[in-house]
Amino acid sequence: MRVPFPAVLLTLGLFGVASAAQAVESKAAITTAQSVDAVWQKIGDFCGIANWHPAVAKCELSIDKKERTLTLKGGGTIVERLARWSDKTHSYTYKIVSSPLPVDNYVATIHVAPAKSGAGSVISWRGHYTAKGASDADAKKAIDGVYDAGLKSLAGN
């Protein structure tokens, strides 16, 4: 029996949709009265996260300064690798290498920009990942919580 070519494509397409993990996105932003430079002083230091994120007890940089190991206050460690960093755009992108978080293939960018209203700045954090060992909703809830706690701390809220 000969299967028509369009049917083969449809079958392969459905298989690809069924087997591919769906990317989940988390994004958050907060406005602060602090200047871009003041916020960048805090977040622009790749290991400075230990000074502003309430869940991080300690941060250690690798010798090449491209990998950070975060020791969490509640126990556990997260290892993250710097992918891109720009002093000019006040942003950096990083990837999680290992973590107890329910995510895989995690890539995120944190960025600070001038507020559109004039004074102050807007801090944004955006990540893409797939859920690992949890539902998409539970993975998103975990990452949204990380972003929310960090941004509130940075903004002084």
C-alpha angles and dihedrals in degrees: 000000000000118000114214113248095239090055091053090051092048091050092048090047093051091047090052092051093047095047102040117092112237118240116238122207130208122186134169138167137186133190120224135182088232118106122251089250093052093051093043089054086063103039099028090073101082091212094038089093088093087066097054112021111084094212095055118086098176141001126203123190124215118240091262089049091231099104128055129194112208119202108206123221091230092049132273134076136248122204115203131183123212111236102174135000128185126183087183095059094030093234144109136192123211140175130219111241096181134353146148089240116113093247140100131189089025118177122168141173128207117197140174123205137168114278113252090229091065113251123061131017145265119235115201131186123189131175141176124203146136124250116255122195091346140065119274088250093053093046090049091048091053095049093042087055092052091050094044094051093046096047093047090051093048092049092047094243 
